[in-house]
Amino acid sequence: MITHFAEILARAVALPDRRIAVCAAEHQEVLEAVDKARSLGIASSILVGDEAAIRRELASLGMDATDYEIIDVPTPVEAATTAVKLVADGRADILMKGLIDTNILLHAVLDSEHGLRMGKVLSHVALFELHHYDKLLAMTDGGINIAPDVDTKEEIIRNSLQVTRALGIETAKVAVVAAKEKVSPKMQATVDAAELRTRHIEGAIVDGPFAIDNAINREAARTKGITSEVAGDCDVLLMPQIESGNVFYKALVFLGHAWVAGIVVGAKRPIVLTSRVDTEQAKLYSIALAMLVADSLQREAT
């Protein structure tokens, strides 16, 4: 079981000949991230987009264009289609978002003919290394699904297991988060939690509802008299909606100084969507995590 980002980086470096398909690669921060991944031996990249703009950005950053394969396409839609097809055809292992609207990219991912559609739902998983938690902690979904119903939440849990399996977790402990631990018909998140814990999800133990304290802190769980395999020792936090996930993510990163990686899962291969506010370290960890998940999915398929 992987418990630190240093292990993720080491495992990613050890994987043979991995490649990133970068969609609309004419983006400074993205180029910096993929160049760091290249220099560390994690992955090479195929840069898809406006070739002239890509070459200008590479030159401005002091990077050598001969280190990359560049595919020139004139429009964002064509860039998305081309980059997704590179992954679907096996020429690249993961997809990475560059200077393109997320909706355009995900539309190409979900294309029924040439895309990477696998399940019913795409979702975002953030993975944190925290100073006071004894393992890596995953949180979902703070980036894609706005107000998921209970069936969508089940799919989000299933998607998150792509990450936990890649980390070597045989059975992930999933805490369904709400504002209180008791089921109340006035609070839909608690009702959903009660339903989710009755559903069989292979590779997961699902329990809840939990307030965030007793989901991640054993003493808080004991104080409130909560007896559960999951309480205080969860691997995955399932948030009730995108606002709570987004706030949790940013609070941990900017106030808690957590190390973080984030990827989109639920497709045949993971997708790296980095933000301008993500540190270079977070972008690198995201690429490395995506590579481990892609390798895990490939091994499961064979």
N, C-alpha and C positions, 0 to 999 in steps of 0.2 A: 504494500500500500504506500503510495506516494504521499508524503506529509509536508513537503516544502517545495517552493518554486525552483530552488536550486536543482532538485531532483528532476523536475519537469524539463528544465533546460538541458540537463545532462542526458536524459532519455531522448530528447528531440535531436540533439547532436549525434547520438548513436544511430539514429534511423538512417537507412541508406537513401541517397539521391532523391530528396524531396523537393517539390516545386510548388510555388505560389502563383496563382493566376490573379494578377492585380487589375481590377476593373477601373478604367479612367485614372491611370497611374500618374497623371500630370499634377501631382500633389506633393508638396515639400515634405510634410510630416510622414506621409505614407512611404515615400522613397527613403527617408532616413531610417524608418523601421525595417524595411525589407533589406536595405544595405547592411544594417547591423546583423540581421538574421543570416545574410550571406557571409559576412566576415567571420561569424562564429561557427559557420558550417552547419547551421540548422536547415537552411533551404536556399535554393536559387529561385529566381522569379522570372515570370513572363509578364512584361509590362504591356498592357492593352490600352489604347487610347490615341490621342492626338500625338503622333510621333514627334513632330517639331516641338510641341510644348513639353513633352517628356524629356527630349534631349536638352532643351533650355534649362529645365529644372535640374537635371543631372549635372550639367555644366556649372550652374550656379552653386551647387552643393559640393563641387569638386569631386564628383563621382565619375567613374569611367563607364561610358555607355556600352563598351564592348563586354562588360560583365553581365549584360542582360540581353535576352531576346526581346525585341520590341515589335509589336503587331500594330500597325497603323489602321485605325478605323475612324470615320469622320464624325459619328454622332454618339451620344451617351447610350441610346437604345442598342445600337450595334456593338458598342463596347461591352455592354452587359451580356448580350447574347453570345458574343465571341468568348468572353472570359468564362461564362458558365459552361459553354460547350467544351472548353479546354479541360475543365474538371470532369464533366460528364463522360468525355472520351478517354479519360485516364492520362492526359498529357500533363495535368497538374493535380495536386493532392488536396489543396484547399483553395478557397476563394477569398479575396480580400477587397474590401470597398475602398475606392479612392475618391476622386472628385466627381461624385455622381449622387443623385438623389436616391435615398435608400429604397423608396417605392419602385423606382425603375429597376434597380438591381434585383429586388425580391420578386418582381413580376417575372423576370427572366428565370430566376431560380425555380419558380413554381410553374413554368411553362410545361404543359403535359407532354410535349413532343421532345424538346431538346433540353429541358431543365433538370433539376436535381430533386424533384418532388419525391418524397418517400412516405411520410405520414400525413396526417390531417392538418397539423399545426407546426409553424415555426415559432421558436421562443428563444429568449436570451438567457444565458447562464453567466453570472459573475462568480468568479472564484477568488476567495480572499485568503491571504496568509496574515494572521492576526497575532499580536504579541501575547495575548492571554487566552488563546484557544489552542488545544494540543494537536490540531490537525487542520487541514485545509477545509474551508467552509464554502459551500456553494449556495447561491441565492438566485431564485428565479420567480417571476419574470419582471425585470425592471426596465425593459426596453422595447418590447414588441406588442404584447397583448394588453389592451387598455383595461378592460373590465371582464375578464374571462368568467364564463359560467362553469358549473361543476364539471361538465364533460371536457371542456377545454383545459381546465386545471388538471384533470387526469392525464391528458395528452402532454401538458407541460411537465408533469412529473416524469412521464415515460421518456420525454426528450432529455431531461436532466440526467438520466441514467447513462446516456452516451458519454457524459463527462465522468461520472463516478466509476463506470467500468474501466475507462481509460486510466483512471488513477489506481486501479487494482482493488476497488471496493466491491466485494462479491455481493453483499446485500446492503444497500444504502438506507440509512435512517432518515426519513423525510418528515420534517415538522411542518404542519399546516398552521400558518400564523394568522392570528386574529388579535383583537384588542383585549380579549378575556379568554379564560380557559373553559368556561361553561357554555353549553349550547343555548343560544337564545334566538327565537324566531325573529326578533327585531334586528339581528346582526347576521346578514347573509353569510359572511365568512365563517362563522361558527357552524352554521347549518351545513355548508359545503364541506367543512372539515369532518363533521360526523358522517356524512355520506362517503367521503373519500376513504376513510379508514375501513369501510366495509368492502371496498372494491379490491379485487386481487390484482396486484401489479407485480409481476415477476421481477425479482431483483431489488425489491424495496419493502421496507417496513414503514407504513404510513400511519401517523397518529396526529391527533389534535382535537380540538383547537388548542393552541398554545399562544400565550403572550410571548413577546420576543425574549423576555428575561428567562423564563423557565424553559424555553426552547434551547437556549445556548449556555445556561448556567445551572450546574447540578444543585448548588446550594439554594438557588431561587426555587427550583422544582421541589426540593425537600421541604423548604419552608412552607410552601403552599400545599404540601401533602400530595403531590402528584407522583404517581408510580407509573413509569413507562420506560421501555427500552430506549425510546427516542429522546425523552426529556433531558435536557442538559448535555446531550451527546449526539446531536444531529449532524448529519453530513450535508443535508440539503434543507434550506428554508424555502417553503412555497409561500410567496406573498399573496395577499388577497387581491391586489390590483396594481397597476403600473405606478401609481403615485407612491405607494408605500415602498415598493421595490427601488424606485429611483431615489427617494429620500434616504433609504437605508444605505444604498451604494455610495452616495456622495458624502454622507455623514462619516462612514467608515474611512473613506479615502482622504477627505479633507480635514476631518477632526481627529480621526483615529489613526491616521497615517498608515493605513493598511496597504499591503502590496496586493495588487489585483490583476486579474486577467478577465477578459470578457469575449464570448463568442456566441454566435447564433447557431442553434442546433435544431434537429428535426428534419433536415434534408439528408441526402445521401452522403454529403461531406460537409464539414463545418465551415462557417463563414466568419471572417474577422472584420468587424466594423469598429474602427478606432475613431475616437473623438479628438478634436483639437486640444481639449483639456487633459487628455490622457498623457501621462509621462512616457518618455521613450522606453522606460523599464516596463510599464504596463503594456505597451504595444508589443514589445518583444515577448513578454510572458504570454500574451494572447496568441501570437503566432505559434509559439512553442506548444501551448495547450492544444491549439487547433490541430497541429501535426500529430500529437499523441492520440487525439480523438479520431482523426482520419485513419491512422494506422490501426487502431482498435476496430473501427468499422470494417476496414478491409479484411482484417483477420477473421472477423465474425462471418463475413460473406463467403469465405473460402472453406 
